[in-house]
Amino acid sequence: MADRWDPSAPTSRRGERPGGSSATRPYPSRRDLGTVRRVDRGGGDRLLRSHLATERPPAVLPRRTPVRGTAWTPPRPDNGSAPRVAPLGSGDDPGVESNARLTGLTAAVLFVLFAVEGITVLQIRSLLTPHVFIGMLLVPPILLKMGSTGWRFARYYLGSPAYRRKGPPPPTLRLLGPLVIVLTVTLFASGIAALLGPVAIRSPMLLLHKASFVVWLLVMAVHVLGHLLDTASLAPRDFVERTRRQVDGARLRQWAVAASLGVGLVLGVAVIPKVGPWLGWFSGHAFG
């Protein structure tokens, strides 16, 4: 039989034999047809079904895993752009960044409340009630910020690699940190003691409250200016869509700050009835 295909015959390329084209001398491909042609003893051709699939299975690509400390943004379906990796900052560690965001958000809230409290100081006699209310409102957020900064302090000096990579604050702010804490505790503790303490200690506590305020104001001015840019950068990150997803726990951090303000509201409302009797005592003490 003419033009019988012999599997032992050499070929020049897929689909043809020497001396003819692929149209006249077909050489079927197993990939395309999924069959195998074999020559038997009788000289006839017989098609045997192959176990090969008629189509190549789709390639399985490895799943892209985001680098630790970065957020992987999938490509948009409309333009097919390549994935983007958004840097975290703060040492490229999610734990460090989370702590920094909580500190920055709390600091922003404290900045606003301290500004309002400063206005009441200008007219302390007539604005004593809002002065006391805002002062008690400030206590829980201050404790929250002390906790977040204390956590960073402890992790750094205990040798945590992530916090070591982030590094300490500048030397001036590093030295002022403990002084800010001591003065803040003294200022608020003396004010609360002057308002709620026994009559015998009200006068010395009030004097200590006024003196500590002057020193605290000077130190706090340097502290706020030194951290102003970091606070402005960190505070909105849990509210902006692009940066919110970089680190888990944004809602938890927001609720922590909100809960501290809620506790402060309760404290402020609870001490308002004490203002009237204290004013009576102060008037008799000052002018009696």
Beta strands, then each sheet from edge to edge (+ up, - down):
strand 1: 35-39
strand 2: 45-49
strand 3: 70-73
strand 4: 84-87
sheet 1: 1+ 2-
sheet 2: 3+ 4-
end
